[in-house]
């Protein structure tokens, strides 16, 4: 059986300000954490669904190794999707977590690539 270990970056997503006021229900310093498929936040903190919906498609790509010249490697700030809100979200790669293929899917690994 081939080695089925792979690593993903752990992410921290922090609300940062801009030169425009925020109108959505997020506050500077609010944060989310992503490890593998699990999203968490500090106790007692909430996070609005609209900016979360804008962030979610980017997070799996930010978890993976990317080429140093790829914009996914260099760009880390995402704007709130509300055009009237000045909220921005900083995505940081904070570490790595190892996972096993066999613990994350029912699809078996092949000995060689498909």
C-alpha positions in Angstrom: 0.0 0.0 0.0 1.4 3.4 -0.9 2.1 6.0 1.8 -1.2 7.9 2.0 -0.1 10.8 4.1 -0.6 14.4 2.9 -0.4 17.8 4.5 -2.6 20.9 4.3 -1.9 24.3 5.6 -3.9 25.4 8.7 -5.4 28.8 8.1 -6.4 31.8 10.2 -8.8 34.2 8.7 -8.9 37.6 10.5 -11.1 40.6 10.0 -9.0 43.7 9.3 -10.2 47.2 8.6 -9.8 49.5 5.6 -10.3 53.2 5.0 -14.1 52.6 4.7 -16.4 51.8 7.6 -17.7 48.3 8.0 -21.5 47.8 7.8 -21.7 44.1 8.2 -21.7 42.2 11.5 -18.0 41.5 11.7 -15.5 43.3 13.9 -11.8 44.0 13.5 -9.9 41.2 15.1 -12.7 38.6 14.7 -11.2 35.4 13.4 -11.9 31.9 12.0 -9.6 28.9 12.0 -9.5 26.1 9.4 -7.7 22.8 9.9 -8.5 20.2 7.3 -12.2 20.4 6.7 -13.0 21.8 10.2 -13.9 25.5 10.6 -13.9 26.9 14.1 -14.0 30.3 15.9 -13.2 31.5 19.4 -16.0 30.9 22.0 -18.7 33.5 21.9 -17.8 34.9 18.6 -20.1 34.9 15.6 -19.4 35.4 11.9 -21.9 36.6 9.2 -22.7 34.1 6.4 -22.3 36.5 3.5 -18.6 37.2 3.8 -18.1 33.5 4.8 -19.8 32.5 1.5 -17.2 34.7 -0.3 -14.3 33.3 1.6 -15.2 29.6 1.4 -14.3 28.9 -2.3 -10.7 30.3 -1.7 -9.9 28.4 1.5 -9.2 24.9 0.0 -6.8 26.4 -2.5 -5.1 28.4 0.3 -4.6 25.1 2.2 -2.5 23.6 -0.5 1.0 24.1 -1.7 1.1 26.6 -4.5 3.8 27.9 -6.8 5.7 30.9 -5.3 4.6 33.0 -8.3 0.9 32.0 -8.1 -1.4 34.8 -6.9 -2.9 32.3 -4.5 0.5 32.3 -2.7 1.0 36.0 -2.6 -2.5 37.5 -2.3 -3.9 37.2 1.2 -6.6 39.9 1.7 -10.2 39.4 0.5 -12.8 42.1 0.5 -16.3 41.8 2.1 -18.8 41.0 -0.7 -21.1 43.8 0.4 -20.0 46.8 -1.8 -20.9 49.2 1.0 -18.7 47.5 3.6 -15.1 48.3 4.2 -14.4 45.0 5.8 -11.4 43.0 4.7 -10.3 39.5 5.6 -6.6 38.4 6.0 -5.9 34.8 5.3 -2.8 33.5 7.0 -1.1 30.1 6.6 -0.3 29.2 10.2 1.1 25.7 10.1 0.5 22.3 8.6 -1.5 19.3 9.6 -0.9 15.8 8.3 -3.9 13.7 7.1 -4.2 10.2 5.8 -6.1 9.6 2.5 -7.8 6.5 3.9 -9.3 8.6 6.8 -10.6 11.4 4.5 -12.3 9.4 1.7 -13.7 6.0 0.8 -12.0 6.1 -2.6 -8.9 3.9 -2.6 -5.5 5.0 -3.8 -4.1 3.4 -6.9 -0.6 2.2 -7.1 0.0 4.6 -10.0 -1.7 7.8 -11.0 -4.9 7.6 -13.1 
